[in-house]
Amino acid sequence: MDLSEFKVKATYEQIKAYVFEQTGLKVSSLYIAQIKKKCGLDVDENFNLAKSENARQPKCTLEKEDAIMQAFRHCGII
C-alpha cells in the first residue's frame, strides 16, 4: 500500500498564512512554486502565461526561501 497518497497536502494559501504568521513576510504563489521546483516537487501547470516571450520573472529572496522551506517542513511536504 502506497502511504504517500495519505500525506496531507498544504495549499498555497496555508503556506502563505504559515509564513506570515511565523516570520511576518508575505510570499507570493510564484515564490512558492519556484521553491517547489527547486526541491523537485510537482508543480501544476500555469495557465496565466506571459504575453511576451522575454517577460521578466522576479526571483525569491533567500530570506523568503528559508521561510517557505520552513513551512514545507512544518506541513510535511519535504
SVG drawing of the C-alpha trace seen along z (x, -y; Angstrom):
<svg xmlns="http://www.w3.org/2000/svg" viewBox="-5 -42 24 44">
<polyline fill="none" stroke="black" stroke-width="0.4" points="0.0,0.0 1.4,-3.4 1.3,-5.7 2.3,-8.8 -1.4,-9.3 -2.3,-9.7 0.1,-12.6 -1.7,-15.8 -1.1,-18.4 -1.0,-22.0 -2.5,-24.6 -0.6,-27.7 -2.9,-29.8 -2.0,-27.7 1.7,-28.0 1.4,-31.8 -0.5,-32.1 2.1,-30.0 5.0,-32.1 3.3,-35.3 2.4,-34.0 5.9,-32.8 8.0,-35.5 5.8,-38.4 6.9,-38.0 4.4,-38.0 5.2,-35.5 3.5,-35.0 2.3,-31.8 5.1,-32.4 7.8,-32.2 6.2,-29.0 6.1,-27.4 9.8,-28.4 10.9,-26.7 8.8,-23.6 10.5,-23.3 13.9,-23.8 13.1,-20.9 12.0,-18.7 8.3,-18.7 5.4,-18.6 4.0,-22.0 0.8,-22.3 0.7,-23.9 0.4,-27.7 -2.5,-28.9 -1.6,-32.6 1.3,-32.6 3.2,-35.8 2.2,-37.5 5.7,-38.4 8.5,-35.8 11.1,-37.8 8.9,-38.6 10.9,-39.2 10.0,-37.0 11.1,-38.1 13.3,-35.7 12.6,-34.7 15.0,-36.2 17.0,-33.9 15.1,-35.1 11.7,-34.2 13.1,-30.9 14.2,-29.9 10.7,-30.8 9.0,-28.8 11.2,-25.8 10.4,-26.0 6.7,-26.0 7.2,-23.0 8.9,-21.1 6.1,-22.1 3.4,-20.9 5.2,-17.6 5.8,-18.4 9.6,-17.7"/>
</svg>
